[in-house]
Amino acid sequence: MTDCFLHELLKDTSLWTRFSRHLKTRRVKSIAIDWYIKHVQRFLQKAKNTPCSELSADRVIVYLQLLADDSFVSSFRLNQSIDAIQIFLRDFLHKDYVDAINWQSYKKDARYARNGSYVESLDIPELIAKRVQRFDKNLRGRHEIILTKVVKVLRVRNYSRRTEDTYLLWILRFLRFIKTTEEADICEQHVREFLEYLALSRHVSPNTQKLALNALSFLFNFGLERQLGSIGEFVKAKSQQRLPVVLSKNEVKLVFKQLTNKRHHLMTGLLYGAGLRLMECVSLRVQDIDFDYQQIIVRNGKGFKDRVVPLPLKYIPALRLQITAVNKVFEADSALDIDSVYLPFALERKYPNAGKQLGWQFLFPATRIATDQRSGKTRRHHLHPTALQRAIRKAGLNSGITKRVHTHVFRHSFATHLLEAGYDIRTVQALLGHSDVSTTMIYTHVLNKPGITVSSPVDLL
């Protein structure tokens, strides 16, 4: 069979006719042949953008493991699916690694006995291996094992993609800094020297230094598999209290006039009108908009906290139009039979069909379909945050405002303008999702009302 993409095989009716005949020669019951074909087609759909020649044993094993761990698949269907995939790969794609895979170990009641030599030698699933391969070549050669352990634990514990990228970034910077090839030699003194280097040479903020320490603690616990002991006293980054940039109401209007893209205008309106963070806005789902109660439910915000914020009445018509547009995209994607939308935590296992419902679709979907690098599934994710960041930055420059305009400025303005309108600080704290009211207190700096109204002495002359 000539090289082709797997999705092309799905449309090849002659292939499935020949596969059906082949199954009959293997004495597969007629009533089961359609099921064998469905099992193989589902397998091919998981890697539809992959050339046939690049369908590796690693990818097959990842899929078999997913099948074996799916509690919703019965023993009979699991075993039937495994047999169908094995026959197809061996007799139709002619993969030479078929006999090296211990197929029997993935079947019910036998899947916990990993006796196959190939399976035992495969410690790194394909998707994790690809993630590790993107690291610096020299570092990967010296520390591939501990980096792989870190990636595995990050994903088993369901850390977000942004947290994974941040932790790995600091771990790689640390490994470059210490320049040691022996992992047994990595010690607490290296951590202390690195943290002091960040404070004295790189002049990082205290929060950045703390984040680096958290990442290195994770490296010790799960990569080196030993506790990070006492690192002693070290030079800490200097704390600087910076006041937030706040736009006046007139400046907010000037920026909005420059946002000609309707979707960007709506998203910016939610940043300002509901006090949303950037990622909270782009990751909104259709079901998070409650028109009846005129509120927006923010799920899994910073610190994995949910909260309720007001729905700006001004944007209700635009939001209804946006949901209609999302529904059209959703129907088109359903016709293509791509994988369902990403669901957080274990919801995808608990409610396997929830991702194919309109309510779970992202309110601001991406313009194109992509392959999820962590799961290998082909799906439509939410709009990339950089698209909104660029639009707001450009609008700020075109508006003629001298202040630095970025996405978080609108959250600052939301809080400040509510306080100016007379709302108490506890209410604003709840709307922002702050754990401590002292965090919210910073927005009182523009009110010019520290208990009493204060005028400049020069105005009293």
N, C-alpha and C positions, 0 to 999 in steps of 0.2 A: 504494500500500500504506500503510495507516494506521500511525502510529508504534507500536512495540512493542519489547519486549526481545528480544535475539538468541536467548536460550534458548527463547523461545516459538516461534521459527521451526523449531527442531529437532524440535518435536513436531507440526508442521503437515504431516500426510501429504499433504494436497491440494496443498501448495506443491511438494513433491518430485515429485508426479505431473506437475504442470504443467511443472516444470523438466526432467523427463525427456522430455516431449513436445517441449519447446522445443529440446532438444539434438538430437533426431531431425530437426527441421526444419533444423538447422544441419549435418546430415549427419555427426554424430558417430556412430561405429560403436557398434552395440548392446552389444558386449562391453565398451566403455569407459564407457558411461553410468553404471553403478553406481560406477565409480571417480571420475567427475566429481562425483557426489553426495557421496561420502565426503570428497573433498578440500574441498568447500565446507563440509560439516558440521564438519570438524576446524577449519577457519578460524573458524567461528562459535563453537565451543566455547572458543576462546582469549579471547573477550570476551563471554561469555554474559550478564553482568550489565549490558551496555551497551545503551542504547536505540538503535534503528536509526538515528534521526536524528543521533546523536552518534558514529556510526562514521566517524571522520575518515580522511583520506588518510594522515595520519601513522601511524595504527595499522596501516593496510594495508601501508604501506612497511616498518614494523618487522617484520611477519609475513613479508613477502616476503624480507627480508634474512635472517631466521632460517632460512627454507627454503633459501635459496641457500648459506648457510654450513654447512648440515647435511651432513656427509660421508656419512651413511648413506642419504641420499635419492639415488636414481639420477637420471641426466640425464632419462630418459624420464618418470619420475614427477614430477620437479620441473616440467618444462615442461607436463605435463598438468595439474598442480595450478594453476599460474599461469593457464592458459587457462580453467579452470573458474571460478576466483574472478573473473576479469575479466568473463566472460559473466554471472555471477550479479549482480555489483554494477551492471553497466550495464543489463541487461535486466529485472532483477527488483527491485532496490532503487533503481534509477534515480539513481545517484550521478553528479553532474555533474563530479566530479573524475577520473573513470575515464580519460578521454582525455588528461589532463595527466600521468599516471604513465607512465613509460617501462617498460612491462611486459617488453619484450624484453631489457632490460639485466639482468634477474634470472634469465634462463634460462641453462642451462649453455653454456659457451664464449663467452657474450656478456655475462655478468653483471659483468665487470670494466670494461666500457665504459660509463660513466655519462654518456651524452650527452643524456638527457632534461632539458629545461629545468626541470621541476618538481623532479626529483631533485637537480639541482645547487643549486637555491635552498633546499632543505631540509637545513640543516646540523645541526639539533637534532632528534633522535628524540623522539617524543611523550612517552615516559616521563621522559626527562631534562628536557624542557621543563616538564613538570608539577612536577618537583622544584624547578626554578628559580623557578617561579611562586609557590611558597610563601614565598619570601624577602620581606623588607621591600620595599614597593613603590618607595620612593625609591632604595634601594640597587640594586634590580633595574634600574631605569631607567638608572642611571649605570654599573653594572658587570655587565650581563647577560652580556656576551661572556666575560669572564674567569671568572665564576661557572660558566658552562656548561662551559668548558674543564676547570675543576677537577672538576666532577661526572663528566664523561666519563672523565677519567684515573682517578679513584677507582674507577669501575666496571670499566674495562678492566683495571686491576691487581687487581681482585677484593678490594678492601678490604671489611671487614665493614661492616654497616649502622651499628653503633655507632661505628666509627671515622669513617665518612663524616659522621654527624651531629655528632660532636665537632669534627672539622676545620672543617666549615662553620660551626659556632657561633663558633669563635674567629676565623675569617676575617671573618665578618659583624661581630663586635665590633670588630675592627681597622679595618674600613672605616668604621664609624660614628665611631670615635675620631679618625681622621685628617681626616675631613670634606673630602676633596679630590675633585674631579670628574674630574680629568685623571689617567689611569692612568700616563702617562709620568712624572708628578711623584712617584709613590710610590717612596720610597727607603729606604735602610738607616737613616737618621736617624729615620724614622717608626717603624720596628720597635723601635729602642732606646727611644724615648720611650714606646711602648706597653708594653714589658716593664717599664720603671721605674714606670709608672703602676700596673701590676698589683701590683708589690712594695710601693710606698709608699702608694698610696691604697686599693687593694683588699685588701692584706695576704694575698695568695694564698700557697700553699705552694710550695716549690721545684719539686716535680713538676708542679704546675699551670703554673708559669711555663715549664718545659721543654716541656710539651705545647703551649702557645701558640706557642712558638718553632718547634716541628716543623710546626705547621699553617701558619705564615707562610712557612716555607721551602718548603713544598709549593705555596703560592700563588705565590711568585716563580718556582719552577721550571716549573710547568705552567700557571698562569693568566697570569702576566705574561711567561712564557717567557724569563726571564733568571735567572742565578744570584744568590742572595742573597749579597752581598759581606760584608766585615767590618763588623760593627756596633759594634766597639770595646768599651771597658769600659762596663758598665752595672750599676746597682744590682740585686743578686740577692736574691731572697726569702730570708728567714731560715730556716735549717733547724731544725726542731723534732723531736726524737725523742720520739714518743708511744708509750706502752706500750699494747699491745692489751688490750681488755676480754675477760676470760675468766670463764666461768661455772663454778662448782663442779659436781660430779656431782649433788649434791642440787638445785641450781638448774636444771640441764638437765632433771631429772625433773619439776620444777614447771612448766616451760614446756611440756613434752610433754603434760602432763595437760590443758592449756588448748587444745591443737590437736585439736578435735573432728572436723574434716574429715579423712577417711582419706588422701586424696591429699596434703594439706599435711603431715600427720603423717609419711607415708612420705618425702616429699622432704626434710623437715627431718632425719629420721633419716639420710638419705644425706649431708646436709651435715655432720652431726656424726660419723657412723660411718665415713665415707670421706674426710673433709676436703675436700669439693668446694667450689669457688667457685659462686656463684649461677648464672652462665650455663652452667657445666659441668654443673650438675644439670638445669636445664630443657631443655638441648639433648641429653641422653642419647638414644641410639637403642636399640631393642629388642636389637639384636645386640651392644651394648656390655656387656650383662650376661652373664657367664660363670658359670653355676651349677656346672659340673663342676670348674673350677679355683678357684671361690669368689673371683672377682675382678671388678672393674669396669675397663673400658678407657676412659680419658678421651682423647678425640680432639680435636686442635687446641685444646689448652688455651692459657693465656696464653703468648704468644711462639710460637704454633703448634707447641707441643710435646705429644707423646703421653706418657702414663704409665699405670702400672697401680696401682690402689689396692685395698685389701681389701674384699670384699663382706660386709657385716654379716650374719652367719648369722641373726640375729633377724628380719631383714626378707625372708628368702627366700620364705616363704609369701605375704607381701603383694606381693612383686614378681611372683610367678607369677600372682596374681589380677589385678595391673595389666596384665600382658602379655595376659591373656585379654580384659580390657576393651578394650585397644588393638586387638586383633584384630577385635572386634565393630565398633568404629568404622571400622576399615580396610575391612572388608567392606561396610559401609553406604556409605562414600565411593566404593568401587570400583563399586558399583551405580549411583551418580550420574555416574560417568565424569568426575570432576574431574581436574585435572592432578596428576601424581605429586608426592610429597613433595620438598621442596627438598634438593638434593644439593650438597655443597661443591665448589668449584673446577671442574674439567672433567669430573667424574664423570658428570654428566648427559649429556654428549656421548659419553663413552667407554662407558658402560653405560646406554643409553637406557631400558631396562626395569627397572633396579635400583630406581628410586623407587616402583615398584608391587609391591615385595616387602615382606613383613611385617618382616623384619629391619632395614630402613632407616627404618621409621616411628619417630617420636618416642615415647619412653617415656611422656612426659606431654604428650599432644596438647592443642591448644587446644579450647575448647568449641564453636567455630564455624568455618566456612569463610570465608576472606577472600581478597582479591585482592592478590597480591604487587606492591607499588608499583615494584619495581625491574625485574621481568620481565613484569608484566602478567598472570601466570598465576593461575588460581584454584586454591587448594590449602589444606590444613590444616597450619598451622604448629605449633610447640610452644607450651605454655602461656606467657602473658606473665609475665615475672619479677615485675612489680608485684603480681600476685595472691598469690604466696608471700611477698613482702616485707610486704604488709599483714597477712597472717595471722600471721606471726611477730611483728610489732610489737604487734598486738593481744594475742597470747598472752603476751608479755612484760609488758604492762601489767596484764593480768588475773591474772598469777601473783603479783603483789605484790613482784617483784624491783625494787630501786631502780636497778640497772645498766641502761644502755641496751642493749636486746636487739634485734639485727638479724641478717640472714642470715650475715654474715661472722664474727659472734661464735662460731658453732658450728665454723668452721674453726680459729679461734684455740684454742678449747677442745679440739678434736681433737688438735692438736699438743702442747698443754700436758699433757693427760692421758696421752698416750703417753710423754712424757719422765718424767712422774711414775711411770709403770709400769716404768721402767727401760730403755726402748728407747734406743739410742744416737742421737745427733743426726744422724748421716749418714743413718740409715734414715728418720728423720722428714723430713729434707731431700728425699730422693727421693720420698717419698709426697706431699709438698706441691708438688713440681715446682719448687723454688727452684734457681736457677742457682748461687747463692753461699751457703755455709753461714752467712755472717754475717747473712743475712736470717732464717735459722731461729733464730739465737742469741737473738733478742729474746724467744722464748718461755721462756727459762730464768729470766726475772725472777721468776716465781711459785714456782719450785722451792725457793727459800731454801737452795740447796746450791751456793754458789760454791766448790767444792773441798772445803770442810768444812761441817758443819752449824753455822749461826750462830743463837744465841738472843739475845733482847733482854736488855740488861743489867739491866733492872728485874726480869726473871724470875729473875735470879741472886741477888737480895738475900735 
